[in-house]
Amino acid sequence: MEVELSPQFAAPSRNVVAMMSSLGDKSLATQRPASEPGQPPAAVPVCLLALVVLLSLALPAKAAGQAESTAQNSGLRAVVQLLAIGPGGQGRNQECSATGFLVNEDGYILTNAHVIQDAQRCLAASPKAKIVAKVGGGDAEAVTAVSCDVAGLDEDHDLAVLKTERSLAALGGVMPNEYARLNPAEIPVGTTVFVTGHPVFAWQPVTQTGKIIRHMLVQPPPSSPLPAGREATQMLVIDVTLQEGHSGSPVYLPDGAGVIGIVVGRETADPTHSVAVSARHIIELLDRYGMKWYAKP
């Protein structure tokens, strides 16, 4: 099986451009059969980047208000939009967007390593520019943009952690987003899941639903420095068709049962399927850097 890592960044709506312009230069803008419950997935000798098409995005601008939020679950407030807008050629900006989600009240945001890499390319002509997180409930009048620094990176599992420069409590006038709670369990095939993200520069988060259709393990490249016991990436495939900008979106269970994965891209062989890295690897990354996280209730 091949997976298409989706372009994480998308061209912004006029609302996004207006918000970013107000920030100043500093913030420019494998496959395997389903396993039996309790049984580990069988590894297949493939590389993560060979399996997925990334969902970050850098595309022509879309009209404002193109996508509307269908979010119904309070846990979705953890989702944030990530923006990177820097100078491009011929007097035009390079405009990028992706998704992430808060994992604690200190402003730590989970996304993909390939999102960071694409953002750095987008901002290459403006060395002082940073990725910006749009924090709030989706209403343009109740949203604050805050610059972020890269706080942790795991390229083997395509994961990254950003840290907002200001605490959520200091954002002033914006209700801090609720942080996501993590669930590292291997959830049975057929379970209903939700995905919330910001596709193609959607101003408000968009939620879709589907089911887990299989689990898989993806082997790292031979040069990977991963220690023994972490030689493969645990992933899940879901029957949800996602778009550019969805990279970094959480995959989570209903009724507050926790985030079980993070979207990395589309399956190359079947673009109607999306692929996510297990929350187990998110927890490993956060623990490695001594970052706080919360388990499902």
Summary of the structure (lengths in Angstrom):
residues: 297
radius of gyration: 17.7
end to end distance: 34.9
largest distance: 56.5
contacts: 1141
relative contact order: 0.24
helix: 17%
strand: 35%
